[in-house]
Amino acid sequence: MALRDRWNNRFAFVMAAVGSAVGLGNVWRFPFVCYDSGGGAFLIPFFVALFTAGIPLMILEYALGQRMQGSAPHALFKVSQIRKAERRAKDPKKSSPNWEWVGWWALLVGSTISFYYAVIMSWAFNYLYHSLKVSWAGNESGFFYQTFLRLSEGPGVLGGVSLPIVIGLAITWILIYFIISKGVGRVGKVVMITVPLPVLLMVILVIRGVTLPGAIEGLSYYLTPDFSKLLDPKVWLAAYSQVFFSLSLGFGILIAYASYMPKDSEITNNAFLTSLADAGISFLGGFAVFSTLGYLTQATGSPITEVAKGGPGLAFVIYPTVISKLPWLQGFFGVVFFLMLLTLGIDSAFSIVEGVCTGIQDKWGLHRHKSKVAFVFCLVGFIIGLLFCTKGGLYWLDIADHWVNNFGLAVVGLFECIIIGYFFNIGAFRKEINSVSEIQLGKWWEITIKYFTPLVLVIFLIWNIVTEIRTAYEGYPLWALILGGWAVSIGAIVGGIILMKIRTKHREEFNV
């Protein structure tokens, strides 16, 4: 049996985990959730959610990967085997369900994300080039949607692919392959650059932003507390949603990363460090965004409600508009902004692929062939990503992202809580975690995993399903939502079950 790869040290693991958690959403999602949900008052439900759901679930994923020394599918397979052995010790006729398919579900969801995430990275590569001449100046929206994307009239009209986007996509997948093909040793070296660099670039943008006219007004929109919002259940739901998706929970990434640590490695303190670093960078990102939005409202006379929009629109329309209106060094700040996006995004992108490749390696015993596994997946990712490079690609990207963020990952998190809370000895598991951890877990952790976090996730899922039934997302035709969302969901479930049922000679021995 091939020896399992290892991180160079604990710091490399933590940096990689932070890099995975910190991504594009820290810039284009958190500030606007905060803005819509009570400004500074939103920090109350946000940190409540962080300490009652985010960190507990991250501890669970770290502990699961480290204890079982395997990817998400392999770790959940081992949990099932332990449960089965315990039940049969009491009654030889009793059996227990195999939860390996949930791990594959997580990796298939993550794969879907990587296919379109790499295309967003391609956009950023192209805009990094266009920053040199500020090519979008004077017609930012038209440049992005018509000149660059050549957007069609709907998801039913794909049109041809855009060569510049395809080239950027190829560059993205080549970088991902280069980073992960030699194992977590190389990943550990890469994150020493790609984690601190975007923070440094963000600080540069914050300094420039707060020195612009109107910056204070923009920051007041971001931070002025509206405590009446705390009475709105949707604000609390938004806080839990933001925490869950910001920390890379449910992807299988953190389980895979933790599996490359020795069994006796620290767990809880690592989880706190990762979570708080992610929260801090999200908060800092808000200063970079809203200080410049304040300047934009003053420069254009537009109200903040018209310019305060998150998502790709912020990165490729609103912020470029700000850059084009700067009095000097427009190209320099364009390069800084898009280089920040690229370095934020690349860690999240390759961490997703690492999680998937680890699952494949564990299932078929391909640890000695990591580079080949990575090459095949990256090639497949590039080919599937061509769909999002078409004229209708933005629509399909939007639909896929909506489904993943509202259903895919939440289901994984719910099942993880149920499996560990009800089909595993969670009390003994907590004691194992405490035996190697600097911060000791109390009974509250078991209560959170068994009851509180599952309840929040169930409410979240029901809320989204009801919303989906009442109103078609963004007015897309039903067939497109079914094909791009629900069909992918069903396919992931079926794919997970099929992969679970495949028996391999090379699966690592069951060693608990």
VENURCOR-V637093 format. One record per residue. N is the residue number from 1. PSI is psi in whole degrees, 0 to 359 (NA if undefined). BURIAL is I if it has 9 or more other C-alpha atoms within 8 Angstrom, else O. D_LAST is the distance of its C-alpha to the last C-alpha in whole Angstrom. Layout:
# VENURCOR-V637093
n;psi;burial;d_last
N;PSI;BURIAL;D_LAST
N;PSI;BURIAL;D_LAST
This chain:
# VENURCOR-V637093
n;psi;burial;d_last
1;132;O;16
2;140;O;17
3;142;O;16
4;140;O;15
5;156;O;18
6;148;I;19
7;152;I;21
8;325;O;24
9;174;O;24
10;322;O;23
11;321;O;26
12;319;I;26
13;313;I;23
14;317;I;25
15;319;I;28
16;320;I;26
17;319;I;25
18;317;I;28
19;322;I;30
20;317;I;28
21;318;I;29
22;117;I;32
23;202;I;34
24;328;I;38
25;334;I;37
26;334;I;37
27;316;I;41
28;5;I;42
29;305;I;40
30;311;I;40
31;326;I;43
32;330;I;45
33;317;I;42
34;314;I;44
35;317;I;47
36;344;O;47
37;30;I;45
38;12;I;47
39;231;I;47
40;332;I;46
41;336;I;46
42;338;I;43
43;335;I;41
44;302;O;40
45;331;I;39
46;312;I;37
47;331;O;35
48;315;O;35
49;322;I;33
50;317;I;31
51;344;I;30
52;352;I;29
53;308;I;27
54;303;I;27
55;316;I;25
56;319;I;23
57;327;I;22
58;319;I;21
59;317;I;19
60;313;O;17
61;318;I;17
62;312;I;16
63;322;I;13
64;313;I;12
65;319;I;12
66;318;I;11
67;317;O;8
68;351;I;7
69;50;I;9
70;170;I;11
71;178;I;15
72;311;I;15
73;317;I;15
74;321;I;12
75;317;I;10
76;332;I;12
77;316;I;11
78;321;I;8
79;316;I;9
80;320;I;11
81;321;I;9
82;315;I;8
83;317;I;11
84;317;I;13
85;319;O;11
86;318;O;12
87;319;I;16
88;336;I;16
89;330;O;16
90;323;O;19
91;108;O;21
92;340;O;20
93;345;O;22
94;147;O;20
95;186;O;18
96;146;O;17
97;150;O;18
98;118;I;16
99;12;I;16
100;327;I;16
101;331;I;20
102;321;I;20
103;319;I;18
104;324;I;21
105;312;I;23
106;316;I;23
107;327;I;23
108;323;I;26
109;314;I;28
110;321;I;27
111;316;I;28
112;317;I;32
113;316;I;32
114;327;I;32
115;320;I;35
116;334;I;37
117;322;I;36
118;330;I;37
119;321;I;40
120;321;O;41
121;322;I;40
122;317;I;43
123;316;I;45
124;321;I;44
125;316;I;45
126;318;I;48
127;333;I;49
128;319;I;49
129;314;O;51
130;340;I;54
131;331;I;53
132;327;I;56
133;3;O;59
134;56;I;57
135;337;O;58
136;355;I;57
137;131;I;60
138;341;O;63
139;61;O;61
140;312;I;57
141;314;O;56
142;324;O;58
143;316;I;57
144;307;I;53
145;321;I;54
146;307;I;57
147;314;O;57
148;302;O;53
149;335;I;51
150;52;O;54
151;133;I;53
152;181;I;54
153;351;O;55
154;172;O;52
155;342;I;49
156;353;O;51
157;98;I;52
158;316;I;50
159;192;O;53
160;173;O;52
161;157;I;49
162;120;I;50
163;315;O;50
164;323;O;50
165;322;I;47
166;318;I;45
167;315;I;46
168;323;I;44
169;318;I;41
170;317;I;41
171;318;I;41
172;312;I;38
173;328;I;36
174;318;I;37
175;316;O;36
176;315;I;33
177;314;I;32
178;321;O;33
179;318;I;31
180;348;I;28
181;336;I;28
182;14;I;27
183;182;I;24
184;347;I;23
185;314;I;25
186;320;I;29
187;316;I;28
188;326;I;27
189;321;I;31
190;317;I;32
191;342;I;31
192;343;I;33
193;313;O;36
194;348;I;35
195;308;I;34
196;331;O;37
197;311;I;40
198;331;I;40
199;318;I;40
200;316;O;43
201;323;I;45
202;320;I;44
203;319;I;46
204;316;O;49
205;325;I;49
206;314;I;49
207;316;I;52
208;320;O;54
209;314;I;53
210;348;I;54
211;1;O;57
212;150;I;59
213;136;O;61
214;356;I;60
215;318;I;56
216;320;I;57
217;320;I;57
218;317;I;54
219;331;I;52
220;324;O;54
221;324;I;53
222;320;I;49
223;338;I;49
224;120;I;52
225;137;I;50
226;90;I;51
227;344;O;49
228;335;O;51
229;337;I;48
230;346;I;45
231;354;O;47
232;118;O;46
233;330;O;43
234;330;O;42
235;317;I;42
236;322;I;39
237;322;I;37
238;324;I;38
239;314;I;37
240;322;I;33
241;314;I;34
242;315;I;35
243;314;I;32
244;312;I;29
245;338;I;30
246;334;I;31
247;8;I;28
248;31;I;26
249;143;I;24
250;356;I;23
251;339;I;23
252;357;I;20
253;308;I;21
254;328;I;20
255;315;I;16
256;313;I;17
257;316;I;19
258;334;I;16
259;344;I;13
260;10;I;16
261;149;I;16
262;156;O;14
263;333;O;11
264;19;O;14
265;155;I;16
266;146;I;19
267;300;I;18
268;318;I;21
269;323;I;24
270;320;I;23
271;318;I;23
272;316;I;27
273;313;I;28
274;312;I;27
275;315;I;28
276;326;O;32
277;317;I;32
278;315;I;32
279;317;O;35
280;319;O;37
281;324;I;37
282;314;I;38
283;318;I;41
284;321;I;42
285;326;I;42
286;324;I;45
287;319;I;47
288;321;I;47
289;306;I;48
290;336;I;50
291;320;I;52
292;328;I;53
293;325;I;54
294;319;I;56
295;319;I;58
296;319;I;58
297;324;I;60
298;322;I;62
299;328;O;63
300;343;O;63
301;6;O;64
302;143;I;61
303;157;O;60
304;330;I;56
305;337;O;55
306;332;O;56
307;342;I;54
308;81;I;51
309;132;I;49
310;194;I;45
311;195;I;43
312;330;O;45
313;324;I;48
314;311;I;48
315;325;I;47
316;359;I;49
317;300;I;52
318;308;I;52
319;319;I;51
320;328;I;53
321;316;I;56
322;314;I;56
323;318;I;56
324;342;I;59
325;359;O;61
326;145;O;60
327;336;O;63
328;161;O;62
329;42;O;59
330;312;I;58
331;320;I;56
332;312;I;54
333;335;I;53
334;315;I;52
335;316;I;50
336;315;I;48
337;312;I;47
338;333;I;46
339;325;I;44
340;314;I;42
341;317;I;41
342;317;I;40
343;332;I;38
344;317;I;37
345;327;I;36
346;323;I;34
347;316;I;31
348;320;I;30
349;309;I;31
350;337;I;29
351;323;I;26
352;314;I;26
353;322;I;26
354;317;I;24
355;318;I;21
356;313;I;23
357;324;I;22
358;320;I;19
359;317;I;18
360;317;I;20
361;317;I;19
362;324;I;15
363;318;I;17
364;9;I;19
365;44;I;18
366;30;I;21
367;330;I;20
368;350;O;23
369;37;O;25
370;318;I;24
371;325;I;28
372;318;O;29
373;315;I;26
374;319;I;28
375;313;I;31
376;316;O;31
377;317;I;30
378;323;I;32
379;315;I;35
380;317;O;34
381;319;I;34
382;316;I;37
383;313;O;39
384;324;O;38
385;341;I;39
386;332;I;42
387;319;I;43
388;357;I;43
389;359;I;45
390;175;I;48
391;334;I;51
392;8;I;49
393;324;I;46
394;323;I;46
395;315;I;46
396;326;I;43
397;316;I;41
398;317;O;42
399;314;I;41
400;316;I;37
401;320;I;37
402;315;O;38
403;313;I;36
404;314;I;33
405;335;I;34
406;343;I;35
407;309;I;32
408;302;I;29
409;326;I;27
410;323;I;28
411;319;I;27
412;312;I;23
413;320;I;23
414;314;I;24
415;322;I;21
416;316;O;19
417;317;I;20
418;315;I;20
419;311;I;17
420;324;I;15
421;328;I;18
422;345;I;19
423;20;I;16
424;157;I;13
425;87;I;14
426;331;I;15
427;313;O;17
428;325;O;14
429;318;O;12
430;319;I;16
431;322;O;16
432;318;O;13
433;314;I;15
434;330;I;18
435;341;O;17
436;0;I;17
437;151;I;20
438;327;I;23
439;119;O;24
440;136;O;23
441;135;I;22
442;186;O;24
443;336;O;24
444;328;O;26
445;317;I;23
446;317;I;21
447;318;I;25
448;312;I;25
449;322;I;22
450;325;I;23
451;306;O;27
452;305;I;28
453;316;I;27
454;320;I;27
455;315;O;30
456;316;I;31
457;324;I;30
458;315;I;31
459;317;O;35
460;314;I;34
461;316;I;34
462;316;O;37
463;314;O;39
464;323;I;38
465;315;O;39
466;316;O;42
467;319;O;43
468;321;I;43
469;320;O;44
470;319;O;47
471;127;O;48
472;129;I;47
473;122;O;45
474;20;O;48
475;15;O;50
476;149;O;48
477;148;O;49
478;321;O;47
479;325;O;46
480;321;I;45
481;322;I;43
482;314;I;41
483;317;I;41
484;346;I;40
485;289;I;37
486;324;I;37
487;321;I;37
488;321;I;34
489;310;I;32
490;319;O;32
491;322;O;32
492;321;I;28
493;311;I;27
494;316;O;28
495;320;I;27
496;318;I;23
497;318;I;23
498;314;O;25
499;325;I;22
500;320;I;19
501;347;O;21
502;124;O;22
503;135;O;20
504;142;O;19
505;337;O;19
506;2;O;17
507;138;I;14
508;148;O;11
509;146;O;9
510;109;O;6
511;96;O;4
512;NA;O;0
